Amino acid sequence: MDDLVAIARIIKPRGLRGEAVAEILTDFPERFDGLADVVGLMLDGSRRELKIEKVWFQNDRIVMKFAGVDSIEDVDVIRGTEICIAESDAVELEEGEFFDWQLEGCEVKTIDGERIGTVRKLMRTGATEILVIDGSEKEVLVPFAESICVEVDIEKKRIVIDPPDGLLDF
């Protein structure tokens, strides 16, 4: 089976008819238009096929109605579930663009070969994204900018950085 890409996470019920409020986890919210069949990755690690009946945006979140989820209690059962699509159905990115999940787990080294750590997540600040790296002694924050991250090899799960003076001073 294809690897899954999370595009939303169920946060809470909305109303009495099984509607669920979800946090949007994709940079491409338009991908919900016409989307019907998704996989719910449950908190216990199990998978559940879900069919979207209706979807609309509300503030910075999305409200979803799934077939067979018809009450507050039904939504509570899927609270925390990640709504996923197959990796093969993910939006095609431009050269030099990456999904957050592709960066997570990458080993980070300097151009001199010094190991910095492993990317835990990509933090969005509104300006340049920040790689949050679990280092050997502490968390390291590195701007995810071309001038610093000079090589990103998703296949080999490796990022090479050329840090400016002072960036790695702990």
Beta strands, then each sheet from edge to edge (+ up, - down):
strand 1: 4-14
strand 2: 19-24
strand 3: 37-41
strand 4: 47-58
strand 5: 61-66
strand 6: 82-86
strand 7: 107-110
strand 8: 115-123
strand 9: 130-134
strand 10: 139-143
strand 11: 149-153
strand 12: 158-161
sheet 1: 1+ 2- 5+ 4- 3+ 6- 1+
sheet 2: 10+ 9- 8+ 7- 12- 11+
end
